[in-house]
């Protein structure tokens, strides 16, 4: 009787300690924002994949406190909040549950669909962001 070969290289079990330390994030918009800013939030979610909630359902009734409350249950460690006022566009990056929080003012941005429209041979990222990037730990 012939034994089948076991695939050991492709089915390496993931260490739970590594999964626990991996940062996870929410990217949300605060207040009413324009369609371009909503597209920016979608682009940020795609860049932050696979450890962010890409299909997060936001409603106007939801407050930032609501997302902070459910973040602990979902083991989310960071939150990016994009807000728009009449004079500026702001980005807040916070560590959950108690911070620190960093504030940025966005001067200008280009949505990914505009960048793709300007290219001669556009390459849209299909599954490029589905795996985490390789990090050289031996620097």
Secondary structure, DSSP 4 states (H G I P E B T S, - for coil): -PPPPP--SS-PPPPHHHHHHS--EEEEEES---HHHHHHHHHHHHHTTTSB-TT----TT--HHHHHHHHTTTT--EEEEEEE-SS-EEEEEEETTT--EEEEEE-----HHHHHHH-SS----SSTTSSPPP-----
